[in-house]
Amino acid sequence: MVVERRVSEVMSTPVRQVSLETPLQQAVQLMSEHHISALAVVDAAGALVGELTEQDLMVRESGFQPGPYVMLLDAVIYLRNPLSWDKEVHQVLGSTVAEVMSRNPHTCSADLALPAAARQLHEGSTQRLFVLDAARQPVGVLTRGDVVRALAAAG
């Protein structure tokens, strides 16, 4: 029964990961070669610090949009606060994983019950949970597809 299963029983391994300094093009190649939609980003100790997702790459490719503005005399007045542009500009111009990645990845532990993980996926509106050990190192990835396959197997 799916209710009695743990994340560790259905998660995908190995975890494809990159460092903060990894060139963006190298990370994109890794995602393409392994047909995955995200990479774990780890620090020098191997602890998870972020994720690089297809969504992050879409922001980069769609370009920077400063938003609406008004011309007054010869001045441009932006209606969106320019101080909020920092992250978006770094994503568009970034050349390393650290400049483009998301810094708040969704995570869980390997011993979490599968229904609780499914709820976390749903409520977090995310496609994946990185499964971490006690040292915050990724040991697996639980995707929505993993949950669906577990449900089908229990069928």
Backbone torsions as a table, in degrees:
resi	resn	phi	psi	omega
1	MET	NA	139.2	-176.8
2	VAL	-62.9	-35.2	-177.1
3	VAL	-59.7	-33.4	-176.4
4	GLU	-87.0	-6.5	-177.4
5	ARG	-82.1	154.6	178.5
6	ARG	-108.7	159.1	178.5
7	VAL	-54.8	-40.9	-177.7
8	SER	-58.2	-24.2	-178.1
9	GLU	-80.8	-21.0	-174.4
10	VAL	-124.8	-5.5	-177.5
11	MET	-67.6	157.8	177.4
12	SER	-91.9	141.0	174.9
13	THR	-138.5	157.8	-4.8
14	PRO	-77.7	166.9	176.9
15	VAL	-86.8	122.5	175.2
16	ARG	-79.2	126.5	-175.9
17	GLN	-139.2	157.6	178.2
18	VAL	-136.6	166.3	177.2
19	SER	-96.6	170.8	178.6
20	LEU	-61.0	-32.9	-175.6
21	GLU	-87.0	-4.5	-178.0
22	THR	-58.8	131.4	175.6
23	PRO	-60.1	139.3	-175.9
24	LEU	-57.5	-41.9	-178.8
25	GLN	-61.8	-37.1	177.7
26	GLN	-64.9	-41.0	178.7
27	ALA	-65.5	-41.4	178.6
28	VAL	-62.0	-41.8	177.6
29	GLN	-60.3	-43.2	179.5
30	LEU	-61.6	-44.1	178.2
31	MET	-62.1	-42.6	-179.1
32	SER	-66.7	-46.7	-178.6
33	GLU	-61.4	-35.0	-175.9
34	HIS	-100.8	3.3	178.2
35	HIS	53.2	50.8	179.2
36	ILE	-121.9	157.5	-175.5
37	SER	-101.4	-0.5	179.3
38	ALA	-160.9	155.7	174.7
39	LEU	-124.6	143.6	171.8
40	ALA	-75.7	139.5	175.9
41	VAL	-111.4	123.3	-175.3
42	VAL	-120.1	154.9	176.5
43	ASP	-86.0	-174.2	-176.9
44	ALA	-60.8	-28.0	179.4
45	ALA	-86.2	-2.8	-179.4
46	GLY	88.0	6.1	179.4
47	ALA	-82.0	143.6	-179.6
48	LEU	-68.0	128.2	178.2
49	VAL	-123.1	-8.7	-179.4
50	GLY	178.2	-173.4	175.9
51	GLU	-143.3	147.4	173.9
52	LEU	-110.4	116.9	-175.2
53	THR	-115.8	166.1	173.6
54	GLU	-56.7	-37.2	179.8
55	GLN	-61.3	-42.0	177.2
56	ASP	-59.8	-39.6	180.0
57	LEU	-71.6	-32.7	177.6
58	MET	-65.4	-39.4	177.3
59	VAL	-60.4	-43.6	-178.6
60	ARG	-62.5	-45.5	-175.9
61	GLU	-74.2	-25.3	-178.4
62	SER	-79.0	-12.8	175.3
63	GLY	86.4	171.7	-177.9
64	PHE	-91.6	131.5	177.3
65	GLN	-119.6	109.1	-177.0
66	PRO	-70.5	-12.0	178.4
67	GLY	92.4	-175.6	-176.6
68	PRO	-67.9	151.2	179.1
69	TYR	-146.1	165.8	178.9
70	VAL	-126.9	137.7	174.2
71	MET	-96.5	126.4	177.9
72	LEU	-131.3	114.8	-170.8
73	LEU	58.3	-120.4	177.8
74	ASP	-109.3	19.4	-178.0
75	ALA	-106.8	146.6	174.6
76	VAL	-102.7	124.6	178.5
77	ILE	-113.9	113.8	179.6
78	TYR	-81.7	137.4	-178.8
79	LEU	-88.1	-7.2	174.3
80	ARG	-109.4	139.3	-176.0
81	ASN	-63.0	116.2	179.2
82	PRO	-59.3	-22.7	178.7
83	LEU	-66.8	-21.4	-179.7
84	SER	-85.6	-1.5	-177.8
85	TRP	-79.4	-16.8	-170.6
86	ASP	-50.2	-54.9	-177.2
87	LYS	-62.3	-44.0	-177.8
88	GLU	-64.6	-41.0	178.2
89	VAL	-63.6	-42.7	178.5
90	HIS	-63.1	-37.5	179.1
91	GLN	-65.7	-40.0	-177.8
92	VAL	-72.4	-39.7	-175.1
93	LEU	-95.5	-8.7	-173.1
94	GLY	-61.4	147.0	177.5
95	SER	-121.7	-6.3	176.3
96	THR	-120.7	162.2	179.3
97	VAL	-57.0	-42.3	-177.0
98	ALA	-58.1	-31.3	-176.7
99	GLU	-80.5	-15.6	-173.3
100	VAL	-116.7	-24.8	-171.5
101	MET	-66.2	163.8	171.0
102	SER	-91.2	138.3	-173.5
103	ARG	-97.4	-0.3	-178.7
104	ASN	-125.4	71.0	-178.9
105	PRO	-69.2	150.9	176.1
106	HIS	-82.4	132.6	-174.8
107	THR	-135.7	165.1	172.9
108	CYS	-156.5	174.3	176.8
109	SER	-99.0	159.4	-177.3
110	ALA	-66.7	-25.8	-177.2
111	ASP	-91.9	6.4	177.3
112	LEU	-66.7	138.8	177.5
113	ALA	-65.4	141.7	-176.7
114	LEU	-57.7	-41.3	177.6
115	PRO	-61.4	-36.4	178.0
116	ALA	-67.6	-37.9	177.5
117	ALA	-67.6	-40.0	177.8
118	ALA	-62.7	-39.9	177.2
119	ARG	-63.6	-41.5	178.7
120	GLN	-63.7	-40.5	175.7
121	LEU	-61.3	-46.3	-177.7
122	HIS	-67.3	-51.7	-176.5
123	GLU	-68.7	-28.3	178.4
124	GLY	-86.0	-2.6	-177.4
125	SER	47.6	49.3	-178.9
126	THR	-123.1	160.6	-179.8
127	GLN	-91.9	-17.4	-173.6
128	ARG	-152.3	156.2	170.2
129	LEU	-123.6	127.7	173.0
130	PHE	-80.6	129.5	-177.9
131	VAL	-92.9	121.1	-173.5
132	LEU	-112.7	150.2	172.3
133	ASP	-89.9	-173.1	-176.6
134	ALA	-64.2	-24.6	179.7
135	ALA	-91.7	12.1	-178.7
136	ARG	64.9	24.0	176.3
137	GLN	-92.8	135.7	-179.4
138	PRO	-67.9	130.6	178.0
139	VAL	-117.4	-8.8	179.5
140	GLY	-175.5	175.0	176.4
141	VAL	-134.1	130.8	174.5
142	LEU	-106.4	118.9	179.2
143	THR	-107.4	166.6	174.8
144	ARG	-58.8	-36.9	178.3
145	GLY	-62.1	-37.9	176.8
146	ASP	-61.2	-41.4	-179.8
147	VAL	-66.0	-43.6	179.8
148	VAL	-63.0	-43.3	178.3
149	ARG	-62.2	-37.4	178.0
150	ALA	-65.3	-40.0	177.4
151	LEU	-64.4	-41.9	179.8
152	ALA	-64.3	-40.3	179.5
153	ALA	-66.3	-30.9	-179.3
154	ALA	-78.4	-19.6	-175.2
155	GLY	-38.6	NA	NA
